[in-house]
Amino acid sequence: MKLPLPLEKPLRVDDKEITSLTFEFDKLTGADIINATDEARQIIGFSPNDMQSSAFRAVLAAKACGVLYHDLLRLGARDFYR
């Protein structure tokens, strides 16, 4: 299942303007989730509940839409939380 998200403010990635992100969580695997947990811990350290960590969710979302975690951090707050 693809979840498209139109962005209120375009995101610039590699000299390309992105006006929407499409998340394909169905394509992720268990390995992707474990890797996202490891990446989030490298960014923020230990979290008592990884699934509640904003860093973990951003890393996982980045994997699902094919952009880098650091690119998602440049989104406006409203787009980031959606």
Distance bins in CASP14 RR format, pairs under 12 A and 6 or more apart:
PFRMAT RR
TARGET T0000
AUTHOR 0000-0000-0000
RMODE 2
METHOD distances of the structure
MODEL  1
1 22 0 0 0 0 0 1 0 0 0 0 0
1 23 0 0 0 0 1 0 0 0 0 0 0
1 24 1 0 0 1 0 0 0 0 0 0 0
1 25 1 0 0 1 0 0 0 0 0 0 0
1 26 1 0 1 0 0 0 0 0 0 0 0
1 27 0 0 0 0 1 0 0 0 0 0 0
1 28 0 0 0 0 0 1 0 0 0 0 0
1 64 0 0 0 0 0 1 0 0 0 0 0
2 20 0 0 0 0 0 1 0 0 0 0 0
2 21 0 0 0 0 0 1 0 0 0 0 0
2 22 1 0 1 0 0 0 0 0 0 0 0
2 23 1 0 0 1 0 0 0 0 0 0 0
2 24 1 0 1 0 0 0 0 0 0 0 0
2 25 0 0 0 0 1 0 0 0 0 0 0
2 26 0 0 0 0 1 0 0 0 0 0 0
2 27 0 0 0 0 1 0 0 0 0 0 0
2 64 0 0 0 0 1 0 0 0 0 0 0
2 65 0 0 0 0 1 0 0 0 0 0 0
3 20 0 0 0 0 0 1 0 0 0 0 0
3 21 0 0 0 0 1 0 0 0 0 0 0
3 22 1 0 0 1 0 0 0 0 0 0 0
3 23 1 0 1 0 0 0 0 0 0 0 0
3 24 1 0 0 1 0 0 0 0 0 0 0
3 25 1 0 0 1 0 0 0 0 0 0 0
3 26 0 0 0 0 1 0 0 0 0 0 0
3 27 0 0 0 0 0 1 0 0 0 0 0
3 61 0 0 0 0 1 0 0 0 0 0 0
3 64 0 0 0 0 1 0 0 0 0 0 0
3 65 0 0 0 0 1 0 0 0 0 0 0
3 82 0 0 0 0 0 1 0 0 0 0 0
4 18 0 0 0 0 0 1 0 0 0 0 0
4 19 0 0 0 0 0 1 0 0 0 0 0
4 20 1 0 1 0 0 0 0 0 0 0 0
4 21 1 0 0 1 0 0 0 0 0 0 0
4 22 1 0 1 0 0 0 0 0 0 0 0
4 23 1 0 0 1 0 0 0 0 0 0 0
4 24 0 0 0 0 0 1 0 0 0 0 0
4 64 0 0 0 0 0 1 0 0 0 0 0
4 65 0 0 0 0 1 0 0 0 0 0 0
4 82 0 0 0 0 0 1 0 0 0 0 0
5 11 0 0 0 0 0 1 0 0 0 0 0
5 18 0 0 0 0 0 1 0 0 0 0 0
5 19 0 0 0 0 0 1 0 0 0 0 0
5 20 1 0 0 1 0 0 0 0 0 0 0
5 21 1 0 1 0 0 0 0 0 0 0 0
5 22 1 0 0 1 0 0 0 0 0 0 0
5 23 1 0 0 1 0 0 0 0 0 0 0
5 24 0 0 0 0 0 1 0 0 0 0 0
5 61 0 0 0 0 1 0 0 0 0 0 0
5 64 0 0 0 0 0 1 0 0 0 0 0
5 65 0 0 0 0 1 0 0 0 0 0 0
5 67 0 0 0 0 0 1 0 0 0 0 0
5 72 0 0 0 0 0 1 0 0 0 0 0
5 75 0 0 0 0 1 0 0 0 0 0 0
5 78 0 0 0 0 0 1 0 0 0 0 0
5 79 1 0 0 1 0 0 0 0 0 0 0
5 80 0 0 0 0 0 1 0 0 0 0 0
5 81 0 0 0 0 0 1 0 0 0 0 0
5 82 1 0 0 1 0 0 0 0 0 0 0
6 18 0 0 0 0 0 1 0 0 0 0 0
6 19 1 0 0 1 0 0 0 0 0 0 0
6 20 1 0 1 0 0 0 0 0 0 0 0
6 21 0 0 0 0 1 0 0 0 0 0 0
6 22 0 0 0 0 0 1 0 0 0 0 0
6 78 0 0 0 0 0 1 0 0 0 0 0
6 79 0 0 0 0 1 0 0 0 0 0 0
6 82 0 0 0 0 1 0 0 0 0 0 0
7 13 0 0 0 0 0 1 0 0 0 0 0
7 17 0 0 0 0 1 0 0 0 0 0 0
7 18 1 0 0 1 0 0 0 0 0 0 0
7 19 1 0 1 0 0 0 0 0 0 0 0
7 20 1 0 1 0 0 0 0 0 0 0 0
7 21 1 0 0 1 0 0 0 0 0 0 0
7 22 0 0 0 0 0 1 0 0 0 0 0
7 65 0 0 0 0 0 1 0 0 0 0 0
7 67 0 0 0 0 0 1 0 0 0 0 0
7 71 0 0 0 0 0 1 0 0 0 0 0
7 72 0 0 0 0 0 1 0 0 0 0 0
7 74 0 0 0 0 0 1 0 0 0 0 0
7 75 1 0 0 1 0 0 0 0 0 0 0
7 76 0 0 0 0 1 0 0 0 0 0 0
7 78 0 0 0 0 1 0 0 0 0 0 0
7 79 1 0 1 0 0 0 0 0 0 0 0
7 80 0 0 0 0 1 0 0 0 0 0 0
7 82 0 0 0 0 1 0 0 0 0 0 0
8 19 0 0 0 0 1 0 0 0 0 0 0
8 20 0 0 0 0 0 1 0 0 0 0 0
8 21 0 0 0 0 0 1 0 0 0 0 0
8 75 0 0 0 0 1 0 0 0 0 0 0
8 76 1 0 0 1 0 0 0 0 0 0 0
8 77 0 0 0 0 0 1 0 0 0 0 0
8 78 1 0 1 0 0 0 0 0 0 0 0
8 79 1 0 1 0 0 0 0 0 0 0 0
8 80 0 0 0 0 0 1 0 0 0 0 0
8 81 0 0 0 0 0 1 0 0 0 0 0
8 82 0 0 0 0 1 0 0 0 0 0 0
9 17 0 0 0 0 0 1 0 0 0 0 0
9 18 0 0 0 0 0 1 0 0 0 0 0
9 19 0 0 0 0 1 0 0 0 0 0 0
9 20 0 0 0 0 0 1 0 0 0 0 0
9 74 0 0 0 0 1 0 0 0 0 0 0
9 75 1 0 0 1 0 0 0 0 0 0 0
9 76 1 0 0 1 0 0 0 0 0 0 0
9 77 0 0 0 0 0 1 0 0 0 0 0
9 78 0 0 0 0 1 0 0 0 0 0 0
9 79 1 0 0 1 0 0 0 0 0 0 0
9 80 0 0 0 0 0 1 0 0 0 0 0
10 16 0 0 0 0 1 0 0 0 0 0 0
10 17 1 0 1 0 0 0 0 0 0 0 0
10 18 1 0 0 1 0 0 0 0 0 0 0
10 19 1 0 1 0 0 0 0 0 0 0 0
10 20 0 0 0 0 1 0 0 0 0 0 0
10 21 0 0 0 0 0 1 0 0 0 0 0
10 74 0 0 0 0 0 1 0 0 0 0 0
10 75 0 0 0 0 0 1 0 0 0 0 0
10 76 0 0 0 0 0 1 0 0 0 0 0
10 79 0 0 0 0 1 0 0 0 0 0 0
11 17 1 0 0 1 0 0 0 0 0 0 0
11 18 1 0 1 0 0 0 0 0 0 0 0
11 19 0 0 0 0 1 0 0 0 0 0 0
11 20 0 0 0 0 1 0 0 0 0 0 0
11 21 1 0 0 1 0 0 0 0 0 0 0
11 62 0 0 0 0 0 1 0 0 0 0 0
11 65 0 0 0 0 0 1 0 0 0 0 0
11 66 0 0 0 0 0 1 0 0 0 0 0
11 67 1 0 0 1 0 0 0 0 0 0 0
11 68 0 0 0 0 0 1 0 0 0 0 0
11 70 0 0 0 0 0 1 0 0 0 0 0
11 71 1 0 0 1 0 0 0 0 0 0 0
11 72 0 0 0 0 1 0 0 0 0 0 0
11 73 0 0 0 0 0 1 0 0 0 0 0
11 74 1 0 0 1 0 0 0 0 0 0 0
11 75 1 0 0 1 0 0 0 0 0 0 0
11 76 0 0 0 0 1 0 0 0 0 0 0
11 79 1 0 0 1 0 0 0 0 0 0 0
11 80 0 0 0 0 0 1 0 0 0 0 0
12 18 1 0 0 1 0 0 0 0 0 0 0
12 19 0 0 0 0 0 1 0 0 0 0 0
12 67 0 0 0 0 0 1 0 0 0 0 0
12 71 0 0 0 0 1 0 0 0 0 0 0
12 74 1 0 0 1 0 0 0 0 0 0 0
12 75 0 0 0 0 0 1 0 0 0 0 0
13 19 0 0 0 0 0 1 0 0 0 0 0
13 21 0 0 0 0 0 1 0 0 0 0 0
13 62 0 0 0 0 0 1 0 0 0 0 0
13 65 0 0 0 0 0 1 0 0 0 0 0
13 66 0 0 0 0 1 0 0 0 0 0 0
13 67 1 0 1 0 0 0 0 0 0 0 0
13 68 1 0 0 1 0 0 0 0 0 0 0
13 70 0 0 0 0 1 0 0 0 0 0 0
13 71 1 0 1 0 0 0 0 0 0 0 0
13 72 0 0 0 0 1 0 0 0 0 0 0
13 73 0 0 0 0 0 1 0 0 0 0 0
13 74 0 0 0 0 1 0 0 0 0 0 0
13 75 0 0 0 0 0 1 0 0 0 0 0
14 67 0 0 0 0 1 0 0 0 0 0 0
14 68 0 0 0 0 1 0 0 0 0 0 0
14 71 0 0 0 0 1 0 0 0 0 0 0
16 67 0 0 0 0 0 1 0 0 0 0 0
16 71 0 0 0 0 0 1 0 0 0 0 0
18 65 0 0 0 0 1 0 0 0 0 0 0
18 66 0 0 0 0 0 1 0 0 0 0 0
18 67 1 0 0 1 0 0 0 0 0 0 0
18 68 0 0 0 0 0 1 0 0 0 0 0
18 71 0 0 0 0 1 0 0 0 0 0 0
18 72 0 0 0 0 0 1 0 0 0 0 0
18 74 0 0 0 0 0 1 0 0 0 0 0
18 75 0 0 0 0 1 0 0 0 0 0 0
18 79 0 0 0 0 0 1 0 0 0 0 0
19 79 0 0 0 0 0 1 0 0 0 0 0
20 65 0 0 0 0 1 0 0 0 0 0 0
20 67 0 0 0 0 0 1 0 0 0 0 0
20 75 0 0 0 0 0 1 0 0 0 0 0
20 79 0 0 0 0 1 0 0 0 0 0 0
20 82 0 0 0 0 0 1 0 0 0 0 0
21 61 0 0 0 0 1 0 0 0 0 0 0
21 62 0 0 0 0 1 0 0 0 0 0 0
21 64 0 0 0 0 1 0 0 0 0 0 0
21 65 1 0 1 0 0 0 0 0 0 0 0
21 66 0 0 0 0 1 0 0 0 0 0 0
21 67 1 0 0 1 0 0 0 0 0 0 0
21 71 0 0 0 0 1 0 0 0 0 0 0
21 72 0 0 0 0 1 0 0 0 0 0 0
21 75 0 0 0 0 1 0 0 0 0 0 0
21 79 0 0 0 0 1 0 0 0 0 0 0
21 80 0 0 0 0 0 1 0 0 0 0 0
21 82 0 0 0 0 1 0 0 0 0 0 0
22 61 0 0 0 0 0 1 0 0 0 0 0
22 64 0 0 0 0 1 0 0 0 0 0 0
22 65 1 0 0 1 0 0 0 0 0 0 0
22 66 0 0 0 0 1 0 0 0 0 0 0
22 67 0 0 0 0 0 1 0 0 0 0 0
23 57 0 0 0 0 0 1 0 0 0 0 0
23 58 0 0 0 0 0 1 0 0 0 0 0
23 60 0 0 0 0 1 0 0 0 0 0 0
23 61 1 0 0 1 0 0 0 0 0 0 0
23 62 0 0 0 0 1 0 0 0 0 0 0
23 63 0 0 0 0 1 0 0 0 0 0 0
23 64 1 0 1 0 0 0 0 0 0 0 0
23 65 1 0 1 0 0 0 0 0 0 0 0
23 66 0 0 0 0 1 0 0 0 0 0 0
23 67 0 0 0 0 0 1 0 0 0 0 0
23 72 0 0 0 0 0 1 0 0 0 0 0
23 82 0 0 0 0 0 1 0 0 0 0 0
24 32 0 0 0 0 0 1 0 0 0 0 0
24 60 0 0 0 0 0 1 0 0 0 0 0
24 61 0 0 0 0 0 1 0 0 0 0 0
24 63 0 0 0 0 1 0 0 0 0 0 0
24 64 1 0 1 0 0 0 0 0 0 0 0
24 65 1 0 0 1 0 0 0 0 0 0 0
24 66 0 0 0 0 1 0 0 0 0 0 0
25 32 0 0 0 0 1 0 0 0 0 0 0
25 33 0 0 0 0 0 1 0 0 0 0 0
25 36 0 0 0 0 0 1 0 0 0 0 0
25 57 0 0 0 0 0 1 0 0 0 0 0
25 60 0 0 0 0 1 0 0 0 0 0 0
25 61 0 0 0 0 1 0 0 0 0 0 0
25 62 0 0 0 0 0 1 0 0 0 0 0
25 63 0 0 0 0 1 0 0 0 0 0 0
25 64 1 0 1 0 0 0 0 0 0 0 0
25 65 0 0 0 0 1 0 0 0 0 0 0
25 66 0 0 0 0 0 1 0 0 0 0 0
26 32 0 0 0 0 0 1 0 0 0 0 0
26 64 0 0 0 0 1 0 0 0 0 0 0
27 60 0 0 0 0 0 1 0 0 0 0 0
27 63 0 0 0 0 1 0 0 0 0 0 0
27 64 1 0 0 1 0 0 0 0 0 0 0
27 65 0 0 0 0 0 1 0 0 0 0 0
27 66 0 0 0 0 1 0 0 0 0 0 0
28 34 0 0 0 0 0 1 0 0 0 0 0
28 35 0 0 0 0 1 0 0 0 0 0 0
28 36 0 0 0 0 1 0 0 0 0 0 0
28 59 0 0 0 0 0 1 0 0 0 0 0
28 60 1 0 0 1 0 0 0 0 0 0 0
28 61 0 0 0 0 0 1 0 0 0 0 0
28 62 0 0 0 0 0 1 0 0 0 0 0
28 63 1 0 0 1 0 0 0 0 0 0 0
28 64 1 0 1 0 0 0 0 0 0 0 0
28 65 0 0 0 0 0 1 0 0 0 0 0
28 66 0 0 0 0 0 1 0 0 0 0 0
29 35 0 0 0 0 1 0 0 0 0 0 0
29 36 0 0 0 0 0 1 0 0 0 0 0
29 60 0 0 0 0 0 1 0 0 0 0 0
29 63 0 0 0 0 1 0 0 0 0 0 0
29 64 0 0 0 0 0 1 0 0 0 0 0
30 36 0 0 0 0 1 0 0 0 0 0 0
30 37 0 0 0 0 0 1 0 0 0 0 0
30 60 0 0 0 0 0 1 0 0 0 0 0
30 63 0 0 0 0 0 1 0 0 0 0 0
31 37 0 0 0 0 0 1 0 0 0 0 0
31 38 0 0 0 0 0 1 0 0 0 0 0
31 63 0 0 0 0 0 1 0 0 0 0 0
32 38 0 0 0 0 0 1 0 0 0 0 0
32 39 0 0 0 0 0 1 0 0 0 0 0
32 56 0 0 0 0 0 1 0 0 0 0 0
32 59 0 0 0 0 1 0 0 0 0 0 0
32 60 1 0 0 1 0 0 0 0 0 0 0
32 61 0 0 0 0 0 1 0 0 0 0 0
32 62 0 0 0 0 0 1 0 0 0 0 0
32 63 1 0 1 0 0 0 0 0 0 0 0
32 64 0 0 0 0 1 0 0 0 0 0 0
32 66 0 0 0 0 0 1 0 0 0 0 0
33 39 0 0 0 0 0 1 0 0 0 0 0
33 40 0 0 0 0 0 1 0 0 0 0 0
33 50 0 0 0 0 1 0 0 0 0 0 0
33 51 0 0 0 0 1 0 0 0 0 0 0
33 56 0 0 0 0 1 0 0 0 0 0 0
33 57 0 0 0 0 0 1 0 0 0 0 0
33 59 0 0 0 0 1 0 0 0 0 0 0
33 60 1 0 0 1 0 0 0 0 0 0 0
33 63 0 0 0 0 1 0 0 0 0 0 0
33 64 0 0 0 0 0 1 0 0 0 0 0
34 40 0 0 0 0 0 1 0 0 0 0 0
34 41 0 0 0 0 0 1 0 0 0 0 0
34 50 0 0 0 0 1 0 0 0 0 0 0
34 56 0 0 0 0 0 1 0 0 0 0 0
34 59 0 0 0 0 0 1 0 0 0 0 0
34 60 0 0 0 0 0 1 0 0 0 0 0
34 63 0 0 0 0 0 1 0 0 0 0 0
35 41 0 0 0 0 0 1 0 0 0 0 0
35 42 0 0 0 0 0 1 0 0 0 0 0
35 50 0 0 0 0 0 1 0 0 0 0 0
35 56 0 0 0 0 0 1 0 0 0 0 0
35 59 0 0 0 0 1 0 0 0 0 0 0
35 60 0 0 0 0 1 0 0 0 0 0 0
35 62 0 0 0 0 0 1 0 0 0 0 0
35 63 1 0 0 1 0 0 0 0 0 0 0
35 69 0 0 0 0 0 1 0 0 0 0 0
36 42 0 0 0 0 0 1 0 0 0 0 0
36 43 0 0 0 0 0 1 0 0 0 0 0
36 47 0 0 0 0 0 1 0 0 0 0 0
36 50 0 0 0 0 1 0 0 0 0 0 0
36 51 0 0 0 0 0 1 0 0 0 0 0
36 53 0 0 0 0 1 0 0 0 0 0 0
36 55 0 0 0 0 1 0 0 0 0 0 0
36 56 1 0 1 0 0 0 0 0 0 0 0
36 57 0 0 0 0 1 0 0 0 0 0 0
36 58 0 0 0 0 1 0 0 0 0 0 0
36 59 1 0 1 0 0 0 0 0 0 0 0
36 60 1 0 1 0 0 0 0 0 0 0 0
36 61 0 0 0 0 1 0 0 0 0 0 0
36 62 0 0 0 0 1 0 0 0 0 0 0
36 63 1 0 0 1 0 0 0 0 0 0 0
36 64 0 0 0 0 1 0 0 0 0 0 0
36 69 0 0 0 0 1 0 0 0 0 0 0
37 43 0 0 0 0 0 1 0 0 0 0 0
37 44 0 0 0 0 0 1 0 0 0 0 0
37 45 0 0 0 0 0 1 0 0 0 0 0
37 46 0 0 0 0 0 1 0 0 0 0 0
37 47 0 0 0 0 1 0 0 0 0 0 0
37 49 0 0 0 0 0 1 0 0 0 0 0
37 50 1 0 1 0 0 0 0 0 0 0 0
37 51 0 0 0 0 1 0 0 0 0 0 0
37 53 0 0 0 0 1 0 0 0 0 0 0
37 55 0 0 0 0 1 0 0 0 0 0 0
37 56 1 0 0 1 0 0 0 0 0 0 0
37 57 0 0 0 0 0 1 0 0 0 0 0
37 59 0 0 0 0 1 0 0 0 0 0 0
37 60 0 0 0 0 1 0 0 0 0 0 0
37 63 0 0 0 0 0 1 0 0 0 0 0
38 44 0 0 0 0 0 1 0 0 0 0 0
38 45 0 0 0 0 0 1 0 0 0 0 0
38 46 0 0 0 0 0 1 0 0 0 0 0
38 47 0 0 0 0 0 1 0 0 0 0 0
38 50 0 0 0 0 1 0 0 0 0 0 0
38 55 0 0 0 0 0 1 0 0 0 0 0
38 56 0 0 0 0 1 0 0 0 0 0 0
38 59 0 0 0 0 1 0 0 0 0 0 0
38 60 0 0 0 0 0 1 0 0 0 0 0
39 45 0 0 0 0 0 1 0 0 0 0 0
39 50 0 0 0 0 0 1 0 0 0 0 0
39 53 0 0 0 0 0 1 0 0 0 0 0
39 55 0 0 0 0 1 0 0 0 0 0 0
39 56 0 0 0 0 1 0 0 0 0 0 0
39 57 0 0 0 0 0 1 0 0 0 0 0
39 58 0 0 0 0 1 0 0 0 0 0 0
39 59 1 0 1 0 0 0 0 0 0 0 0
39 60 0 0 0 0 1 0 0 0 0 0 0
39 61 0 0 0 0 0 1 0 0 0 0 0
39 62 0 0 0 0 1 0 0 0 0 0 0
39 63 0 0 0 0 1 0 0 0 0 0 0
39 68 0 0 0 0 0 1 0 0 0 0 0
39 69 1 0 0 1 0 0 0 0 0 0 0
39 70 0 0 0 0 0 1 0 0 0 0 0
40 46 0 0 0 0 1 0 0 0 0 0 0
40 47 1 0 0 1 0 0 0 0 0 0 0
40 49 0 0 0 0 0 1 0 0 0 0 0
40 50 1 0 0 1 0 0 0 0 0 0 0
40 51 0 0 0 0 0 1 0 0 0 0 0
40 52 0 0 0 0 0 1 0 0 0 0 0
40 53 1 0 1 0 0 0 0 0 0 0 0
40 54 0 0 0 0 1 0 0 0 0 0 0
40 55 1 0 1 0 0 0 0 0 0 0 0
40 56 1 1 0 0 0 0 0 0 0 0 0
40 57 0 0 0 0 1 0 0 0 0 0 0
40 58 1 0 0 1 0 0 0 0 0 0 0
40 59 1 0 1 0 0 0 0 0 0 0 0
40 60 0 0 0 0 1 0 0 0 0 0 0
40 61 0 0 0 0 0 1 0 0 0 0 0
40 62 0 0 0 0 0 1 0 0 0 0 0
40 63 0 0 0 0 0 1 0 0 0 0 0
40 69 0 0 0 0 1 0 0 0 0 0 0
41 47 1 0 0 1 0 0 0 0 0 0 0
41 48 0 0 0 0 0 1 0 0 0 0 0
41 50 1 0 0 1 0 0 0 0 0 0 0
41 53 0 0 0 0 1 0 0 0 0 0 0
41 55 0 0 0 0 1 0 0 0 0 0 0
41 56 0 0 0 0 1 0 0 0 0 0 0
41 59 0 0 0 0 1 0 0 0 0 0 0
42 55 0 0 0 0 1 0 0 0 0 0 0
42 56 0 0 0 0 0 1 0 0 0 0 0
42 59 0 0 0 0 1 0 0 0 0 0 0
42 69 0 0 0 0 0 1 0 0 0 0 0
43 50 0 0 0 0 0 1 0 0 0 0 0
43 53 0 0 0 0 1 0 0 0 0 0 0
43 54 0 0 0 0 0 1 0 0 0 0 0
43 55 1 0 1 0 0 0 0 0 0 0 0
43 56 0 0 0 0 1 0 0 0 0 0 0
43 57 0 0 0 0 0 1 0 0 0 0 0
43 58 0 0 0 0 1 0 0 0 0 0 0
43 59 1 0 0 1 0 0 0 0 0 0 0
43 62 0 0 0 0 0 1 0 0 0 0 0
43 69 1 0 0 1 0 0 0 0 0 0 0
43 70 0 0 0 0 1 0 0 0 0 0 0
43 73 0 0 0 0 1 0 0 0 0 0 0
44 50 0 0 0 0 0 1 0 0 0 0 0
44 52 0 0 0 0 0 1 0 0 0 0 0
44 53 1 0 0 1 0 0 0 0 0 0 0
44 54 0 0 0 0 1 0 0 0 0 0 0
44 55 1 0 1 0 0 0 0 0 0 0 0
44 56 0 0 0 0 1 0 0 0 0 0 0
44 57 0 0 0 0 0 1 0 0 0 0 0
44 58 0 0 0 0 0 1 0 0 0 0 0
44 59 0 0 0 0 0 1 0 0 0 0 0
44 69 0 0 0 0 0 1 0 0 0 0 0
45 53 0 0 0 0 1 0 0 0 0 0 0
45 55 0 0 0 0 1 0 0 0 0 0 0
45 56 0 0 0 0 0 1 0 0 0 0 0
46 53 0 0 0 0 1 0 0 0 0 0 0
46 55 0 0 0 0 0 1 0 0 0 0 0
46 56 0 0 0 0 0 1 0 0 0 0 0
47 53 1 0 1 0 0 0 0 0 0 0 0
47 54 0 0 0 0 1 0 0 0 0 0 0
47 55 1 0 0 1 0 0 0 0 0 0 0
47 56 1 0 0 1 0 0 0 0 0 0 0
47 57 0 0 0 0 0 1 0 0 0 0 0
47 59 0 0 0 0 0 1 0 0 0 0 0
48 56 0 0 0 0 0 1 0 0 0 0 0
49 56 0 0 0 0 1 0 0 0 0 0 0
49 57 0 0 0 0 0 1 0 0 0 0 0
50 56 1 0 1 0 0 0 0 0 0 0 0
50 57 0 0 0 0 1 0 0 0 0 0 0
50 59 0 0 0 0 1 0 0 0 0 0 0
50 60 0 0 0 0 1 0 0 0 0 0 0
51 57 1 0 0 1 0 0 0 0 0 0 0
51 59 0 0 0 0 0 1 0 0 0 0 0
51 60 0 0 0 0 1 0 0 0 0 0 0
53 59 0 0 0 0 1 0 0 0 0 0 0
53 60 0 0 0 0 1 0 0 0 0 0 0
54 60 0 0 0 0 0 1 0 0 0 0 0
54 61 0 0 0 0 0 1 0 0 0 0 0
54 69 0 0 0 0 0 1 0 0 0 0 0
54 72 0 0 0 0 0 1 0 0 0 0 0
54 73 0 0 0 0 0 1 0 0 0 0 0
54 77 0 0 0 0 0 1 0 0 0 0 0
54 80 0 0 0 0 1 0 0 0 0 0 0
54 81 0 0 0 0 1 0 0 0 0 0 0
55 61 0 0 0 0 0 1 0 0 0 0 0
55 62 0 0 0 0 0 1 0 0 0 0 0
55 69 0 0 0 0 1 0 0 0 0 0 0
55 70 0 0 0 0 0 1 0 0 0 0 0
55 72 0 0 0 0 0 1 0 0 0 0 0
55 73 0 0 0 0 1 0 0 0 0 0 0
55 80 0 0 0 0 0 1 0 0 0 0 0
56 62 0 0 0 0 0 1 0 0 0 0 0
56 63 0 0 0 0 0 1 0 0 0 0 0
56 69 0 0 0 0 0 1 0 0 0 0 0
57 63 0 0 0 0 0 1 0 0 0 0 0
57 64 0 0 0 0 0 1 0 0 0 0 0
57 69 0 0 0 0 0 1 0 0 0 0 0
57 72 0 0 0 0 1 0 0 0 0 0 0
57 80 0 0 0 0 1 0 0 0 0 0 0
57 81 0 0 0 0 1 0 0 0 0 0 0
57 82 0 0 0 0 0 1 0 0 0 0 0
58 64 0 0 0 0 0 1 0 0 0 0 0
58 65 0 0 0 0 0 1 0 0 0 0 0
58 67 0 0 0 0 0 1 0 0 0 0 0
58 68 0 0 0 0 0 1 0 0 0 0 0
58 69 1 0 1 0 0 0 0 0 0 0 0
58 70 0 0 0 0 1 0 0 0 0 0 0
58 71 0 0 0 0 1 0 0 0 0 0 0
58 72 1 0 1 0 0 0 0 0 0 0 0
58 73 1 0 0 1 0 0 0 0 0 0 0
58 74 0 0 0 0 0 1 0 0 0 0 0
58 75 0 0 0 0 1 0 0 0 0 0 0
58 79 0 0 0 0 0 1 0 0 0 0 0
58 80 1 0 0 1 0 0 0 0 0 0 0
58 81 0 0 0 0 0 1 0 0 0 0 0
59 65 0 0 0 0 0 1 0 0 0 0 0
59 66 0 0 0 0 0 1 0 0 0 0 0
59 67 0 0 0 0 0 1 0 0 0 0 0
59 68 0 0 0 0 1 0 0 0 0 0 0
59 69 1 0 1 0 0 0 0 0 0 0 0
59 70 0 0 0 0 0 1 0 0 0 0 0
59 71 0 0 0 0 0 1 0 0 0 0 0
59 72 0 0 0 0 1 0 0 0 0 0 0
59 73 0 0 0 0 0 1 0 0 0 0 0
60 66 0 0 0 0 0 1 0 0 0 0 0
60 69 0 0 0 0 1 0 0 0 0 0 0
60 72 0 0 0 0 0 1 0 0 0 0 0
61 67 0 0 0 0 1 0 0 0 0 0 0
61 68 0 0 0 0 0 1 0 0 0 0 0
61 69 0 0 0 0 1 0 0 0 0 0 0
61 71 0 0 0 0 0 1 0 0 0 0 0
61 72 1 0 0 1 0 0 0 0 0 0 0
61 73 0 0 0 0 0 1 0 0 0 0 0
61 75 0 0 0 0 1 0 0 0 0 0 0
61 79 0 0 0 0 0 1 0 0 0 0 0
61 80 0 0 0 0 1 0 0 0 0 0 0
61 81 0 0 0 0 0 1 0 0 0 0 0
61 82 0 0 0 0 0 1 0 0 0 0 0
62 68 1 0 1 0 0 0 0 0 0 0 0
62 69 1 0 1 0 0 0 0 0 0 0 0
62 70 0 0 0 0 1 0 0 0 0 0 0
62 71 1 0 0 1 0 0 0 0 0 0 0
62 72 1 0 1 0 0 0 0 0 0 0 0
62 73 0 0 0 0 1 0 0 0 0 0 0
62 74 0 0 0 0 0 1 0 0 0 0 0
62 75 0 0 0 0 0 1 0 0 0 0 0
62 80 0 0 0 0 0 1 0 0 0 0 0
63 69 0 0 0 0 1 0 0 0 0 0 0
63 71 0 0 0 0 0 1 0 0 0 0 0
63 72 0 0 0 0 0 1 0 0 0 0 0
64 72 0 0 0 0 0 1 0 0 0 0 0
65 71 0 0 0 0 1 0 0 0 0 0 0
65 72 0 0 0 0 1 0 0 0 0 0 0
65 75 0 0 0 0 0 1 0 0 0 0 0
65 79 0 0 0 0 0 1 0 0 0 0 0
66 72 0 0 0 0 1 0 0 0 0 0 0
67 73 0 0 0 0 0 1 0 0 0 0 0
67 74 0 0 0 0 1 0 0 0 0 0 0
67 75 0 0 0 0 1 0 0 0 0 0 0
68 74 0 0 0 0 1 0 0 0 0 0 0
69 75 0 0 0 0 0 1 0 0 0 0 0
69 80 0 0 0 0 0 1 0 0 0 0 0
71 79 0 0 0 0 0 1 0 0 0 0 0
71 80 0 0 0 0 0 1 0 0 0 0 0
72 79 0 0 0 0 1 0 0 0 0 0 0
72 80 1 0 0 1 0 0 0 0 0 0 0
72 81 0 0 0 0 0 1 0 0 0 0 0
72 82 0 0 0 0 0 1 0 0 0 0 0
73 79 0 0 0 0 0 1 0 0 0 0 0
73 80 1 0 0 1 0 0 0 0 0 0 0
74 80 0 0 0 0 1 0 0 0 0 0 0
75 81 0 0 0 0 1 0 0 0 0 0 0
75 82 0 0 0 0 1 0 0 0 0 0 0
76 82 0 0 0 0 1 0 0 0 0 0 0
END
